[in-house]
Amino acid sequence: MLRKILITGSSGQLGKSLISELGSDFELLPTDSHPLPITVSGLPIIEMDITNFDQVKQIVTTFAPDIIINSAAYTNVDGSEIDKNAARNVNVEGLENLIKTSSTNAYFVQISTDYVFDGENGPYDENAPTFPISYYGKTKLEAENVMRGSRRRNLILRPNVLYSSSIDDTASFFSWVFTQLSDKQEINVVTDQTSNPTWIPKFAETIHHCVANDVEGIYHYGSENYLSRFDFAIQIAEVFGLDISLIKPITTNELNQTAHRPKHSGMNPGKIQKELCISIYSTEFCLTEIKKIMEQK
């Protein structure tokens, strides 16, 4: 009998990739507060708002998952400063609802973020002290603490700057850069925010490995190279043959964003490489793979 996995946030770029990645080895129940009107890999996405305790209880109790992958999140960093209740309801109370309504034997995978750090001294390993500088980061750290204090078997994964292979994902930095440059539009990209971006298909493969092997603890994930958002945009243009001159350098301060961003961030993937034998790839390799996928369509 296949183990049962409930996935939250299934309409998001990570959720959709997880459905495709895990479907052959597990019985899946994809859920989302705003489900897509189409199936993903042949599976419909069920409506479930993790902030609605009664709805969560009904669905979780009926499905009785062995594993819960919580990829649902309120990710609007500036919006989190404006509507703190909305951010905490999803990022913290939503997780609490999943914990309260599930079996004590359920195994959790909680997707976190590099925003639990201040971004002053990255890249960060798992032993680095957390110090979020935005309310979004604070809610994600609180969720980590809820998860760790739940006495459930759990895995906390911290990726950064997630991007998919699709040009239709509005939350993806890659999609935004590719689309704007393809339309011959100038873009302003910051030079002073550094990370090692996470290509979602490879991250989903990593989650598959972890779930199959019941991995527990905290692990960081990202590409093997660290680069600024500006250099990331340049690399996208180079791989896809787009006009580099349309990419204009600016600083974070010039954006006048409501929330503070970690500037010198990035996740050190050394632990996940050493302990779990997970392969880490360069950003250029991942972009080249996306190009191959596009050419095959």
N, C-alpha and C positions, 0 to 999 in steps of 0.2 A: 504494500500500500504506500502510495506517495505521501510524503509529509505535506501538510497544508500551510501555505504562506498567505497572509493578508498583507497587501501593500497599500499604504496610504499615499496620497499625492500622485496617483497613477496617471493623471492627465498631464503632468509635468514632464520635462525632458528626461529626467532621471527615471521617473516612474515608468514611462513608456519603454525605455531601454531595459529596465528590469523585467518587464512582462515578456519581452522578446528573449531575453537571456535565460530566464528561469523556467519558462513554460514547459520545456521538455522533461524536466526532472522533478517538478513539484506540482501539486494542485494549487492553483492560484485563485485568489479573490482580489482583483484590482478594485480599489475604491478611490473616490475623490469627492470633494465638496461640490465641484462643478465638473461632472464627468463629461468626457467627449461624447458626441452623438454617434461615434463610430466605434467599431471594435479595434482592438490592438492585438495583433497576432491571433485573431479569431476570438478574442475574449472581450465581452462587454465590460465596461467600467461601471461599477455600482455606486450610486450616490451615498456617500457617508461623510457628514461633517463631523470631524473629530472633536469639535467644541460642543456638539450636541450629545450629552451623556446618554439620553434615552435611545437615540438612534445608534450610537456606538454599541451600547449594551445589547440591543436587539440583533445587530449584525454580527458582532463578535461572538455572542453566545450561540447563535445559530450555526455559524461556520466553524467555530471552535478551532482556531488556528494553532498549529504547533509553533509557528514562527510569525513574528510581526516585523515588517520592515517599514519604519516610519520615515518616509521621505516627504511627508507633508510639512509645509512651513510657510510662515508669513515672512517673505523675503524682501519686502519693500523696505530698504534700509532707512530712507528718509521718512517714509510713511510711518515707520515704527516710532519715530520721535514725536510725530504729530498725534498718532492714535495708539498710545501705549497699551490700552486695554485689548485692542484687536490683535496686536503682536503677541502679547502674553497669552491670550486665550488660545491661539493656535499653537504657539511654540512650546508652551508649558502645560497649560490645562488640557490641551488636546492629548498630549502624551500621558498625563495623569489619568484621563478617561480610558485610554487603551490599557493602561496597567490595571486599573480597578476592575475592568470588565472581562479581562482575559484570565485564563488558567494560570495558576502559580507556576506551572511547568513551562509556560510559553517562553520562548527565546526571542529576545528583541535585538533588532539592529537599528540604532539611532543615528541618523545622518546629521552631523554637526557642521562646523565651519571654522575657517581661520579667523573669523571675527571674534572669537573668544580671546584673542590676543590683541595687544595694543598696536602691533605693527611697527615697533621701534627697532627690534633686533632680530628680525627673521632672517633666514628660514627657521622655523621652530620644530623641535622634536617633542615627543610626548611628555617629557619631564619639565618642559618650560613652564614657568608660572603664568597662569591665565590672568588677563586684565583687560576686559572688553571696554572700548571707548565709545560704543554706541548702544542705544537701548536694544536694538536687534541683537547685537552680540551678547548683551546681558541676558536676554531671554534664552538664547541658545546655550549659554553656560548654565543657566538655571535648569534647563531641560537635562543637560548632562548630569547635573547633580541629583535631579529627581531620578534619573535612570540608574545611576550608581547606587543610590540609597534605597532602591526598590526591592532589593534582594532577589531580583530576577536575573537569570543568566542573560548577559547582554554584551553587545559589541557596539562601541562608539567609533564611528569613522569621521575623520575631519579632512575633507577635500577642500579645494579652493578654486575659484573662478571656473565653474563648470561650463562646458560647452558641448553641444551635440553635433551630429553630422548634418542636421537639417538647417536650411536657411529660413525656415518658417517659425523657429522658436524665438519669440520676441525677447526672452530673458537671456539669450545667448549672446555673449560679446562677439563671438565668431560670426553669427548670423547677421548681427547689426553691421559689422565692418564689411562683410562680403556684400550684403545687399546695398549698402550706401555707395561703396566703391563701384559696384556693377552698374549702378544708376548714375555714375559720374558725379556723385555728390561729395563735397568736401566734408571731412569729419575732424573734430578736435579730440585728441586723445592725450591723456596725461602721461607725462614722462617720469613721474615720481611715485608711482604705485607699482611695486614689484611683487611678483608671485610666480608660482610654477603651475600653470593652468591644467585643469583636469578634463581630459577627453572622456565623455560619459560612457561610451561603449566599453572601454578598457576598465573603467571604474566599476561598471556593472559586472564584468567578468570577475573582478576582484571580490565583489560582494558575493557572487555565486560561489567562489572558492571558500570564502569565509563561512557562509551558511552551510555548505555541504560538509564542512569540517568542524562546525560548532565552535568557531573561534570566539574567544571572549577577550575583553580588555579595550584599550584605546589605541587606535592606529591612525597615522597620518598618511595621506596619499596625494600625489601630484606628479607632474612630469619631471624628467631628470634635469631639466635646465630652468634657471630662474631668469625672468626677463620682465621689463616694464610693460605696461599696457600698450605704450607707444610702439615698442619693439615687437610686441605680439601682433599688432596691426600691420606693421611693416612686413613681418613674416607671412601673414595671410596674403597680403598683396603680392609678395614675391612668388609664393607657391601657386597662386591662381592667375598670375599674369595680369594683375590689376594695377591701376595707376597710383604709384607710391606718392606722387606729388600732391595728391588730394588729402593726404594725412598730415594734419597740422599739429605740432607739439604745443601743449599747454601744461600748466601745473594744476594740482588739485585745488589750490586756493582760488584759482580763477573760475572754478565751477560754482562756487558759492553754495555748496550742498548743505542741506540741513544737518545731516549726521556726519560725524567724523569717520574717516576710512583708515584702516591699517595701511600704512605706506610701504614699509619694508617688511612684507609678509612672506608667505610661502610655507609649505609643509615639507619637512625633512622626511622622506619616505624610507630612510635607512632601516628602521625597525621592521616594517612590513616586508621589505626585501629580504632581510636576514632571517627573520623568524618564520615567515610564511612562504618564502621563495617566490614572491610576487615580482613579475617583471615590470620595470618602469621604462617609459618611452619618452623620447624627445618630442617637443612640440612640433618640430618640423616633420617628424615621422607621422605623427597623428594627422596633421594637416594634409600630408601627401596621401594618407589612407582615405581621408574624406574626398579628396579629388578623384581617387580611383572609384569610389562609390558613386560619385556624381556622374562620372564618365560611363558607368555601366548602366545607368538608367535611360 
